[in-house]
Amino acid sequence: MSDLTAIANLSILLVEPSEVQQKIIIKSLVESGVKQVETASTQEQVLSMLEGYHPDLVISSMYLSDGTADSLLQKIRSNPATEHQPFMLISSERNKKYLEQLRQSGVLAILPKPFSAKAITRALKATLDIISEEEVELDHFDVTLLRVLVVDDSRFARKHIIRVLAGMGIPEPVEAENGKEAIAHLSEQSFDLIVTDYNMPEMDGRELTETVRGSNAYSHIPILMVSSEANDTHLANIAQAGVDAICDKPFEPATVRELLYKIMS
């Protein structure tokens, strides 16, 4: 099935209080090939709709009359019936503080207003990657046997990472909430890959990486760092700590697949 055909088959729930903005976004979605778009304007409407409707993607504005995209996503993630719902934000918000919690909760994409057709198409393809579950093929590994350690202080972020990995055929990993807990796991069992967040309490991703690289027992394990930091100097410092690859939050399946090829093959 081609990407265009697959995008045409996607069902989208658009959450936008402004009728004008609804029309603009729907027009962009239609131009990208989407044919099925439902709309809602409040958090209450969305949660009610999700009781019997399971869209492939929820696209939400940041500010709603009865909450925010953050509060909506927290409620979606807290419900076992909807916790894996793919979610994308479209917002003109630039304040990093407001966007960080959404990144930690596993959004597929954060698109600014105005957004380009290329940007929304990329986000739609990320949705396809999530639901199509294409197994990654590595030259020297049977991916179904990979032992992965996922380290992130956000339970929602860990769940999102685990779902992306599961879609590639990678079995359920061991989880840790911070670097200190990760080191305890490393001392007890063997791993083929570490996927770690950067900002964590107790021991952050940089300190974890330095500890791993300084150990005789597990210095060989590839490390994929997940970071929402956009500062080039900051990312350069992370790279110098000894990570094998750096992936932005949101954690996009296509990017992760490419990085896994790079660091595992």
ABEGO torsion letter per residue (X at the ends): XBAAAAAAABBBBBBBABAAAAAAAAAAAAAAGBABBBBBABAAAAAAAAAABBBABBBBBABBAAEBAAAAAAAAAABAAAAABBBBBBBABABAAAAAAAAAAGBABBBBOBBBAAAAAAAAAAAAAAAAGBBBBBAABBAAABBBBBBBABAAAAAAAAAAAAAAGBBBBBBBABAAAAAAAAAABBBABBBBBABBBGBBAAAAAAAAAABAAAAABBBBBBBABABAAAAAAAAAAGBABBBBOBBBAAAAAAAAAAAAX
